């Protein structure tokens, strides 16, 4: 059964789960590709433009809800195995959760291309990523968020998931 984001959580989830930076340049040197998951087309595009290829890239071919073809180049790249997943806006489907788990355990880099919306993919990415991995995602009109996965942030995510319907 998919998890649904209720209205009471919407406001809370607008707050970053990690540290907020003005742009990707402030953190790129501290990231390790094998331990990085990017969520969002613009963040993934900006990382790859800097020749940084995250282990997992979760995209929906949209930037701020508008169709985008910025990532066409990597969608056809042999560096990545591409997986298609359906995940409607405001939900976290079991299919998305399962593909994130598989991508984490896979040695090959993976693009999870979502038909729907990828925004909430940050939640299962944090939940299932091993400690010391990093999740990188965009905070609209504010910058880039880097989450260093540890027990504290996993506990916070667990509480959020328990409140989803």
ZASE-842619 format. One line per field, with one value per residue (C-alpha): residue number from 1; residue in three letters; z, x, y. Coordinates in nm, 4 decimals, padded with zeros to 6 digits, m for minus. Layout:
residues N
seq	[NUM  ...] $
type	[ALA  ...] $
z	[Z  ...] $
x	[X  ...] $
y	[Y  ...] $
END
This chain:
residues 165
seq	[1  2  3  4  5  6  7  8  9  10  11  12  13  14  15  16  17  18  19  20  21  22  23  24  25  26  27  28  29  30  31  32  33  34  35  36  37  38  39  40  41  42  43  44  45  46  47  48  49  50  51  52  53  54  55  56  57  58  59  60  61  62  63  64  65  66  67  68  69  70  71  72  73  74  75  76  77  78  79  80  81  82  83  84  85  86  87  88  89  90  91  92  93  94  95  96  97  98  99  100  101  102  103  104  105  106  107  108  109  110  111  112  113  114  115  116  117  118  119  120  121  122  123  124  125  126  127  128  129  130  131  132  133  134  135  136  137  138  139  140  141  142  143  144  145  146  147  148  149  150  151  152  153  154  155  156  157  158  159  160  161  162  163  164  165] $
type	[UNK  UNK  UNK  UNK  UNK  UNK  UNK  UNK  UNK  UNK  UNK  UNK  UNK  UNK  UNK  UNK  UNK  UNK  UNK  UNK  UNK  UNK  UNK  UNK  UNK  UNK  UNK  UNK  UNK  UNK  UNK  UNK  UNK  UNK  UNK  UNK  UNK  UNK  UNK  UNK  UNK  UNK  UNK  UNK  UNK  UNK  UNK  UNK  UNK  UNK  UNK  UNK  UNK  UNK  UNK  UNK  UNK  UNK  UNK  UNK  UNK  UNK  UNK  UNK  UNK  UNK  UNK  UNK  UNK  UNK  UNK  UNK  UNK  UNK  UNK  UNK  UNK  UNK  UNK  UNK  UNK  UNK  UNK  UNK  UNK  UNK  UNK  UNK  UNK  UNK  UNK  UNK  UNK  UNK  UNK  UNK  UNK  UNK  UNK  UNK  UNK  UNK  UNK  UNK  UNK  UNK  UNK  UNK  UNK  UNK  UNK  UNK  UNK  UNK  UNK  UNK  UNK  UNK  UNK  UNK  UNK  UNK  UNK  UNK  UNK  UNK  UNK  UNK  UNK  UNK  UNK  UNK  UNK  UNK  UNK  UNK  UNK  UNK  UNK  UNK  UNK  UNK  UNK  UNK  UNK  UNK  UNK  UNK  UNK  UNK  UNK  UNK  UNK  UNK  UNK  UNK  UNK  UNK  UNK  UNK  UNK  UNK  UNK  UNK  UNK] $
z	[00.0000  m00.0978  00.1656  00.1198  00.2291  00.4423  00.4535  00.8079  00.6883  00.3795  00.5724  00.7824  00.4746  00.3300  00.5899  00.4780  00.6233  00.6166  00.5628  00.3123  00.0730  m00.1790  m00.4658  m00.5526  m00.5725  m00.1933  m00.1392  m00.4585  m00.3302  m00.0171  m00.2017  m00.2918  m00.6030  m00.4675  m00.1583  m00.3151  m00.4138  m00.6017  m00.6048  m00.8671  m01.2266  m01.1717  m00.8911  m01.0929  m01.4013  m01.2038  m01.0492  m01.3852  m01.5430  m01.2828  m01.3901  m01.0691  m01.1293  m00.8209  m00.7577  m00.7793  m00.9555  m00.8984  m01.1585  m01.3185  m01.6309  m01.4874  m01.3257  m01.0989  m01.2457  m01.6079  m01.8595  m01.9023  m02.1371  m01.9560  m01.8629  m02.2043  m02.2385  m01.9284  m01.9870  m02.2783  m02.0975  m02.0437  m01.7005  m01.5749  m01.5650  m01.6103  m01.4228  m01.4885  m01.1858  m01.1375  m00.8349  m00.8255  m00.6644  m00.2873  m00.2576  m00.1974  m00.3788  m00.2913  m00.6421  m00.5718  m00.2344  m00.3888  m00.6725  m00.4314  m00.2214  m00.5318  m00.6593  m00.3241  m00.3317  m00.7028  m00.7980  m01.1237  m01.1133  m01.1466  m01.2702  m01.1288  m01.3781  m01.2215  m01.4112  m01.1684  m00.9073  m00.7396  m00.4560  m00.1789  m00.2939  m00.0473  00.2373  00.1333  00.0080  00.3597  00.5205  00.3147  00.2418  00.4539  00.7131  00.5775  00.2422  00.1331  m00.0232  m00.2319  m00.3384  m00.4283  m00.1990  m00.4457  m00.4657  m00.1699  m00.2763  m00.2308  00.0655  00.1674  00.4110  00.5768  00.6572  01.0241  01.3006  01.3984  01.0516  01.0034  01.3275  01.2060  00.8773  01.0633  01.2590  00.9390  00.7700  01.0740  01.0295  00.6605  00.5721] $
x	[00.0000  00.1502  00.2291  00.0398  00.1602  m00.1120  m00.1671  m00.0260  00.3138  00.3414  00.4586  00.7022  00.8603  00.9433  01.2216  01.5527  01.6489  02.0157  02.2483  02.1422  02.4000  02.3676  02.4951  02.6552  03.0053  03.0113  02.9953  03.1059  03.4586  03.3239  03.0971  03.1866  03.0107  02.9787  02.8009  02.5771  02.2120  02.0800  01.7084  01.5841  01.6663  01.8364  02.0604  02.1521  02.2197  02.4418  02.6373  02.6961  02.7915  03.0736  03.1694  03.0269  02.8149  02.6138  02.5596  02.1838  02.0032  01.6289  01.4611  01.1218  01.2327  01.0822  01.2278  00.9862  00.6991  00.7840  00.9123  01.2897  01.5257  01.8460  01.9243  01.8729  02.2490  02.2825  01.9579  02.1372  02.4694  02.6224  02.7339  02.3774  02.1152  01.7796  01.4707  01.1211  00.8909  00.5398  00.5024  00.2180  00.2642  00.2164  00.2863  00.5668  00.4787  00.6030  00.7500  00.9641  01.0752  01.1716  01.3688  01.5584  01.6518  01.7675  01.9669  02.1438  02.2508  02.3458  02.7073  02.6113  02.5062  02.1288  01.8859  01.5372  01.3212  00.9847  00.6615  00.4922  00.6909  01.0255  01.0102  00.9251  01.1925  01.4249  01.2387  01.2959  01.6440  01.7396  01.5600  01.7382  02.0770  02.3613  02.5121  02.7716  02.5925  02.4789  02.1512  02.1662  01.8497  01.7286  01.5400  01.3376  01.4565  01.6915  01.9745  02.1078  02.0495  02.3036  02.1878  02.4608  02.2865  02.3203  02.1026  01.9619  01.8302  01.7045  01.5058  01.3548  01.2531  01.1043  00.8782  00.7678  00.6860  00.4794  00.2712  00.2037  m00.1221] $
y	[00.0000  00.3370  00.5961  00.9224  01.2624  01.4175  01.7948  01.8202  01.6931  01.9172  02.2218  02.0193  01.8605  02.2022  02.2195  02.0640  01.7241  01.8220  02.1162  02.3832  02.5305  02.8105  02.5930  02.2618  02.4130  02.4477  02.0704  01.8944  01.8264  01.6540  01.4106  01.0531  00.9162  00.5594  00.6882  00.9544  00.9599  01.2623  01.3387  01.5817  01.6656  02.0002  01.8708  01.5624  01.7749  02.0150  01.7268  01.5594  01.8925  01.8982  01.5434  01.3929  01.0834  00.9804  00.6088  00.6635  00.9477  00.9801  01.2010  01.2676  01.4598  01.7786  02.0880  02.2753  02.0698  02.1636  01.9047  01.9103  01.7304  01.8371  01.4785  01.3146  01.2712  01.0530  00.8680  00.7017  00.6656  00.3217  00.4520  00.4034  00.1324  00.3054  00.1877  00.3268  00.3637  00.5015  00.7265  00.9812  01.3231  01.3159  00.9424  00.6963  00.3736  00.0264  00.0093  00.3176  00.1805  m00.1550  00.0049  00.2315  m00.0740  m00.2653  00.0334  00.0683  m00.2976  m00.2938  m00.2227  m00.0484  00.3165  00.3512  00.6142  00.5768  00.7650  00.8372  00.8702  01.1073  01.2955  01.2315  01.4872  01.2404  00.9905  01.1634  00.9876  00.6225  00.7146  00.8233  00.5296  00.2621  00.4213  00.2875  00.5182  00.7613  00.7823  01.1269  01.2330  01.5501  01.7295  02.0758  02.3089  02.5211  02.8824  02.8264  02.5974  02.2464  02.0169  01.7544  01.4893  01.2845  00.9580  00.8633  00.7172  01.0556  01.1401  00.7828  00.8166  01.1442  00.9772  00.6804  00.9176  01.0933  00.7610  00.6564  00.9741  00.9129  00.7414] $
END
